[in-house]
């Protein structure tokens, strides 16, 4: 009897232990069958499950309580259009800081507030307290804003022009007051990054920043109008189904990871384009563009352009340094991040923290090519020593890199840039351990001409988007019956022609190239940055995405930008005196990728396992033999980078893995007949 109880107890303990250690992911260890590695499963199973549960509970609670948070539902009678806002954590990231700003501003002028204003302020405080209490129940202790206007002094000054009662000393919340006074014209008066909605009982007003740093999607289904900063929030409503049409699939496979401007990939989901606003009234949608580049006569000498460029970029960097919390810089040792680091360090009162990413044992396997010429570390060392920064070298393991492919595709809501995304997500999590906001160098290459397609005539003369040179190979991967149906080349050509029609008249070939990069390539990288950093609760600021700088550079002749036959020659000269010589002369390198064969082995095994599933989407779309060949050759059978200068070999295998994960996770419905 005693032995029986003992056996029963041991068995129960084993079951408990097994349950406790059970991994939530569906992947096996990617090492050899007899695994001797000491690595723990990178998904941190138990913690991961708890976090996912919290996120799900938070999303569900916010969706249920949308009517309590903001009265976006209007009722005139039963036949009147209903406006439903499916809120999520991202929306609150913008809402609560507004309450903070309002409370802080009015507390400094309490003696000047009328009784009505005091009553209004009390209501704001109660709303703020209620929101925080609701969020803390789900373990949310802090949030970041979804946008940041960086010309706050100018905004505050312009408000005095609309105040009929001359209460200049009472600082009300800038955006709402500005909208009340100027309606959509307020968008011409503010700078920064934002995506916001205002409902005034007559109409709904949505707006997005000029360059699309912050996302905004919407859907209009019958009497329902839905909008959110992520596609998944709209799908969560169940009003919109996750349908992928022939057009959607053509877009994904010909342009991906870019999107057609205004597309939300899924049927009936749309993106509000950068520099546009939308009004919804009486069931009707009206969309207008409020900003674009404009051609003007340009008379500056090269020396004057150098001075002006430095002034504009330095001003942008300084404005984006404004923060209530410590800031940091992404630092790769390249020209763009080094300029930001140099300017920030010279204007920062504390020791500046800088961060870089590399991959496990990458120094052993790095192979240079025409695009990725050198490793970053030696250049980072020069910068951190020159400017005495407190630098963090972050190294991601190959297993972690592969494991986070799932999370990164969910963050983006459709197949993105594979491990280029997953590494940035992990990197952002490491930075968030130290700071809440960091400045990054995105957009410099698009506006200063840093990519090969600006200065390489052969690439520049391609018939469509110059960063897509893989159309034939992309098409060759498809099943035969889909090649004629999807017509990838025709789809790309039409998209290209549509964008060309938008370009201001009298634009030369370099302005045309500038424009299509600003409209198509830049948003892809900005979306990647925003999705991965926000998923890690890190606020990324991008000083090169500054409209005053872009408006000026639009009219600067190409000869200035390519000064001394150097990519970004104008930018180099503008900051020559503060940069170390090695940085000044360094040729552009793209975002680093892993070169380790271990990673190739891991993603190959992960993809093989996905393909064993009976309903995998890969074999519904791609030729089975071509996919098998791709796996057997570790991706080398696909000769051209899938997108731009990146996504070859193992990155392409990882992309296909993400594609199938996405289709399964989002339960996509293919309607391609």
N, C-alpha and C positions, 0 to 999 in steps of 0.2 A: 504493500500500500504506500509505504514511504517512497520507494523507488518510482512508483507510478506518479505520485504527486510531484516528485523532483523532475521527472521527465516532462510532465505537463507544464511545470513552471519554466523549465529551460526552453521548451518549445514556444511558450508565450513570450518569453524575453526575446527570443530570436525573431519572432514575428514583429514585435514592437520595434526592435532594432532595424529590421528590414524596412518597416513602414517609415521610420524616422529618416532613413537614409535614401528613401526612394526618390529617384531623380525625376523632375517634372518634365524634362525634355525627352524627345524620342530618339535621341542620337546615342549610339554606342561609343565607347572609347575608340578614338581614331588610330590608336597605335596598332601594333601587330596583335594577333589573336591572343598570344600569351603576353599580356601587358605587364611590364616591370616598371612603368613610369611611376613617379611619386606625385604626379600632378593631381590636384583635386578637380572634380568636375567644375568647369568654369561658370556654370549657371547658378551656383550656390542655391541648390534646390529649395531648401526649406524657406530660406529668406525670400527667394524669388517668388515662391508660391504665395507667401504672405503679401509681398508687394503687389503682385498681380491682382490678388483678391482686393487689396485696398484700392488700387486704381479702378478696378471694375465697380466696387461699391461707390467710389467717388463719382465716377461717370454716371452710374445709374441714379445716384441721389441728386446730382446736379440736373440731370435731365428731368427728373420728377418734379424738382422744385423750381423749374424755370419761371413759372408764373409768379412765384413768391419773390424771386430775385429782381426781375425786371418785367414791367407790364408791356410785353411785346404783342399781346393778344388784343386786338381791337374788335369791338362788337357794335355794330349799328343795328343789325337785325340778323335773323338766321341766315339770310342770303348773302350777307356781307363777307368779303374775303377775310380769312383768318391768317394772322401772321404768327408763326410759332418759332420761337428761338430755342434751339436745342443747345443749351449752354454746356460748357465743359470747363475744366480747370484753366485752360488758356484764357477764356473770357474773363475769369476772375483776376487773372494776372494783370489785366489792364484796369479792372473796376476798382479793386481795393486801393491801389496807389492813388487813384483820383480822390477817393475819400480822405486818404492821408494828406494829400496836397491841400484839399479844401479845408480840412480841420486845422492844419498848420498855419495856413494863410489867415484864416478868420480869427484864430486865437490871438494873433498879434494885433488885432484891431477890434477887440470885443467891445470897447467903449463906444465904437462908432456904429455898431450893428443895431438895426431897428428890431422891434419885437418880432416882426415877421421873419427877419433873417435869423434871429436866435432860435426861433421855433424850427426853421428849416435846418439849421445846424444840428439841433438836438436829434432830429429825425435821421440825419446823415450818420451821426455817432451811433445811434441805435442799430441802424442797418449794418454798419461796419462791425459792431460787436456780434450781431447775429450771424453774420457770414463767417467770422473767425471761429465762433463756437461750433458751427456746423462743420467747418473744414477740419478742425482739430479732432473731432470724433473719428475721423478717418486717418489720423496720423499726419496731417499736413501742418507743418510748423512754420513754413515760410513760402512765399511765392515771389515771382519776378514779374515785371510789367511786360505786356506783349508789344510795347513800342515805347519810344522815347523821343520827344521833341527836343532838339538840341539848341534851338534858338530862343530859349525861354525869355531872355531879356527883351528881344524884339517883340515876342508875342505879348508880353505884359504891356509894352509901350503902345502897341496898336490897339489894345483894348480901350484906351482912353478916348479914341476917336468915336466909339460907338455908344458911349455912356451918356445918355441924355440928362441924367440927374447929376452928372459930374462927381460921382462917388469914386474918384480916382484912387483914393487911399484904401478902398476895400477891394482886395484882390480876390476875385471870384475864380472859379475853375475855368482855365483859359479856353479850352476847347469848346465846352458847352456854351460859354458866353459868346465866344467868337462865332459859333454857328447861329446862335440866336440873332446876332447883329448882322452877320454877313452871309448867312446861308452857305452855299457851296463855295463862295469866294474866299472863305476862310482857308481853303486848301492852297491858295496862292500866297498866303501870308505865313505859313508855317513850314519849317524844315523838319527833317528827322525821319524816323521809321515808325510806321503805324498802320494799323488796320482797325477800323472802329465802325460802330453803328450808333445812330441816334434815331429814336422814335418819338414823334411829337403828336401822336393821336390822329394825325391826318396822313402822314406818310413816313416811310422808313427810309433812312439815308445811310448808305454804306460808302466807305471810302478807303482807299489803299495808297500807301506812300508811292512816290514817283518811280522808284526803281524796283519795287516789289520785294523789299527785304522781309516784310511780314506778310504771311499768306492770308487769303480770304476766299472762301468758296461758298456757293449758294445753289439752291435748287428751287424751282417753282413747279409745284405739282397740284393742279387744280386750284383749290382755295388755300393751299398751304405754301408758305414761303419759308424756306429754311436757310440758315447761313451759319458758318462756323469757320474756325481757323484751320480745321483739319477735315479731310474727306471722311474719315472714320466716324466723326460726330454726326454727319448727315446720314450716313448709312445706318447708324445706331437707331435712328428714328423708326426704321422699318418702312417708312413712307416711300423711300427710294430703294430700289433693289440693286444689288451689285452686278449689273449687267454690263458685259464687255461686248461691244458691237464690232462689226467688221472695221469700222472707222477707228475704234479704240485700239484694236489689235494692230492695224496698219501703223498707227501712231507709235505704239510701244516698240514695235519691231523695226521701224525705219528711222525714227528720230530719238528713241529712248537712249539715255534717261531724260532727254529734253521732252518738253511737252509743247503742243501747239498753243500759242497764246490764247487764253480764255478757256482752255479745255480742263476738265476735271477727270479725264480718263473714262470714268464710268458714265453710262447713259444717264442723261438728265441732271448731271452735276457739272457745274461750270465754275471757272475761276474768274473772279473780278480782276481784270488785268491791272498791272501797275499803272499809276498815274491816271486812274479812272475812278469815277464815282457812280453810284447806282441809286436811283430812287424807285420806291415801290409804293404805288398809290392806286386804290380802286382796282386792284388786280392787274395793273399794268406796270411793266418794267421799262425804265428809261436809263440808258448808260451813256455817259459822256466822258470824253478825255479832257483833263484839265491842265496837262503839261506835256511838252515835247521839246526836243532840241530845236533850235532855230538858227538858220544860217545868217551870218552878218558879215559885213566888211571887216577884214582883219588887217591891221596896220602895224602891229607890234613887231619889233625886231626880235631876233632870237634871244638876245640878252634880256630884253624886257619880258619875254615869255618865261625865261628861267626864273626871274624875280616873281612874276605873277603866279606861276605854278607853285613856287615855294610858299608864297603867302597864303594861297587858297588851301593847299593841303595842310599846312601847319595850323591854320585856323580851324579846319575840320577836325584835326586830331585833338586840338586843345578843347574844342567844344564837346567832343565825345569822351574826354577825360573827366568831365564834370560828373561827380558821383558822391553819394552819401557813404559809400563803402569803398574799401581798397580795390584797386583795379590791377590788371596784369596785361601782359602781351603774349600773343602767340609769336614764337621766334624760330624760324627755320634756317636763318642765316642767309636767306635770299634778299634781294634788293628791297622788296615791298615791306616785309615784316621788319627788316632792319631799319628802314626809315622811320617807321612808326615807333619802334623801340627807342631809337635815338632821340626823337622829338619828345616822347613821353618822359624818358629818363631825365632830360634837361629841364623839364617843367614839373617834375614830381617831387613832392617834399619828402617822401619816404624812399626806402630801398625798393626798387621796382622788381617785381617777380616776373620772370619770363619762363615759357614752357615750350618744349619741343617733343616730338614723338619719333620713335624708331621701333624697329621690330626685332624680336629675339634673334640673336646671332646673325643679323643682317650684314654685318661687316665681313663675315666669312663668305657670304654668297653673292654680294652685290656685283652686278654686271652693268657697266655703263652702256648707254646707247645714244643715238642722236638727240633724244629728248632728255633723258635722265643721265646727265654727264658725270655728276659727282655726288658723293654723300654729303650730308649736311653738317656733321659733327664738328669738323675743323673750323667751319665758318661760324658756327654757333659759339665755339670757344673764343674766337676773336671778338665777337660782339659782346659776350657776357663779361669778358675781361676789360674791354674798352670802356664799357658803360657801367661796370661794377653792378651788374644785376644779380639777383638771387635766382639762379637758373635751376629748373627742374628738368632733368632728362627722363622722360617717361618711356619705358620699354614694354611693349605689349607682346604677350606670348602668342605663338601660332594657334594654339588651341583656343585661347580666348577670342582671338580675331575671328576664327571660324564660328564659334558658338554665338557670337553677337550678330551674325548675318541675319538671324531671325528678327531680332529686336529692331535692327536698323531698317529692314524693309517695312515693318509695321509703323515705324516712326515716319517714313516717307509716304506710306499708303499705296505704293506701287513699286515695282522693281527699279532700283536705283543704280548706284555705282559700286555695288558689291562690298568688298572689304575696304574700299576707299571710304565708304560710309561707316562701316562697323568700327573701323579704327578711330574715326573722328568722334563717334559716340563715346567709345571707351576713353579717349584722350580728354574729352570734355568733362567726363566724370572725375578724372584725376585733377583737373584744374579746379573744378568746383569744390574740392576738398580744401582748397586754399583761399579762393576768391569767388566772388559772385558775378563779376563782369570782367571781360577781357577784350582787347582790341586785336583785330585781325586784318590781314592784307588782301582780302578778296577784292576783285574788280579792277585792280591796277592794270592787268594785262589787257583787258577789254578796252580801256580808255586811253592807254598809252601805247598800245600796239606791241604787246609782249609775246604774242603767240606766233608760231612759224607762218601761219597763213596771212599774217600782215606783211612780212618781208620776203617770203619765199614766193616768187612770182608763179611758179608752177602750181603750188597749192592754192594761191589766191585766185587763179583763173578757173578753178573748178566750177562746174555748172550750177551747183547748189551750195548748201552750207559747207564751207571748206573743212570743218572739223569732222565731217562724216565722209570717210573714204572707204567704208566697208559695206556699201549697199549690195554689191554683187555677192559678197560672201554671206551677208545676212540673208539675202534671198535664197542662196544656195542651201542654207540649213533647213528651209521650210519643206513641208510635205508638198509633193507635186501638185495636189489639188488646190493648195492654198496660194501657190505662186501667182497664178493668174487672178485669183479672187482678191488678194490683198494689194497687188500692184504697188510694191514698196517704192519703186522709183517714181512712179506717177504721183504718189502721195507726197513725197518729199518735194518734188518739183512744184506742185500746187501750193504747198505751204510756203515755200521760198518766194514764189511769185506774189503771193498775198502780202507778205511782209515787205517786199520791194516796193509795192504800190504805196506803202505808208511813208516812205522816206521823203523828206523835204526835197522840193525841186532844186535843180542845179547842184546836186551833190555829186562829187567826183567818186571814183571807185573806192577810195579810202574812207570817205564818209559813209558810203553804202556798207562797207565792211564794219565800220564802227557801229552803225545802226543795227545790223543783224546780230552782232555780238551782244549789244546792249539788250536787245529784245529776246534773243533765244539762248545764247550761251551763258551770259551773266546770271539770268534768273535760275538756271539749273544749279549753278554753284552756290548762289545765295540761298536757294531752297535747301540744299544739302546742309549748309552751315546752320541755318535756322532750325531745321528739324532735329539734327543730331545734338546741337547744343541745348535747345530747349528741352529735349527729352532728358538731358542731364541736369536741367534747372540752372544752366549757365547762360548768362546774357552775353552774346557776342556782338561787338560793335565793329562796324566796317567803315572807317574814315574815307576810303577811296570812293565809296558809294555816296558821293556828295554832289548834289545837283549844281551848285555854283561852280564847282570844279569841272563837272562834265559839260556844262553849258559853255564854259571857256574853251575847253579842249576840243569841243566839236568843231570850232573854227580855226584851231591851230593847224597849220599845214603839216603834211606828213614828213616833209624834209626836216622840220624841227624835232618831231617825235623820234625820228630815226637818225638823230645827229651823230656824225662820225660813223655811220653805218652800224650803229649799235641798237639793239632792241631797247626800247624805252630810254633812248638817248637823252631826251629832254628831262625826264625824271631823274636820271643819273646826275646830270649837270646841276639840277636844282638843289641837290643835297650833297654835292661832291665834297664840300668842305667839312661836313660832319661825319662822313662815312669812312671807315678804314679802306685802304686801297684795295684789299682783297675782296671786299664786299662790292665796292664800286665797279670792279671789273668782272665780277662773277656772272656767268651766263645763266639765263633762267633755267630752273629745274622745276618740274611739276611736283605736286604733293607726293611724298615718298610712299613706296609700296614694298611689300615683302618680296624677297627673292629666295626665301628658304624652301628647299624641296619638301620639307615636312608639311608645310602648308598645302602644297599641291596634293600631297598624299591624303591629307585630312579632307579637303573639299571633294576630291575624287570619290572617296569612300562615302561621304555624306550624300553626294549626288547619286551615286549608284544605289544607295539605300532608298532614296526618294523614288527612283525609277522602277523599283520593284513593286511599288504600290500600284494596284490595279487601275485606279482612276487618276494617275498622275497626268497633269495637263501637258507636260513636255511632249509626250508621244502623240498627243492630239494635234499638236501644232508643228513640231519639228520632225524631220526625217530620222527614223530610228537608227539607221546605219551611220548617218552623219554624226549623231550625238555620241554613239558608241566610239566612233573614230576619234572624236574630240576628247573623250575621256582617256582612251588608250594612249593618245599622244600628249597627254597633260595640257591640252588646249592648243598645242602648237600647230595643229592642222588648220586653224583659223589664223591666217597670216597677218592680217591688218588689225590695228587697235579698233575695238568695237566703237569707241567714242573718244574723239580728241586724240590725246597722246597716251591714254590709259586703257585699261581693261583688255589685256591680252593674257593668253595662257590660263593660269589658275584663276585670274580675276573673271574670265569669261565662264569658267566652270562654276564659280561662286555666284555669278549672275543668274545662270540657269537654275541653280539650287534655289536662289531667292525667288525666281519666277514661280517655281512650283509651290514653295512655301506660301507665297502671296495668294496664289489661286486657291489653295486649300484653306488658308486662314480666313480669307474674305468670302469664301464660298461663292466664287465668281460664277456667273451664268453666261456661257458663251452663246452669242446670237450672231453668227457670222455667215449664215446662209443667204 
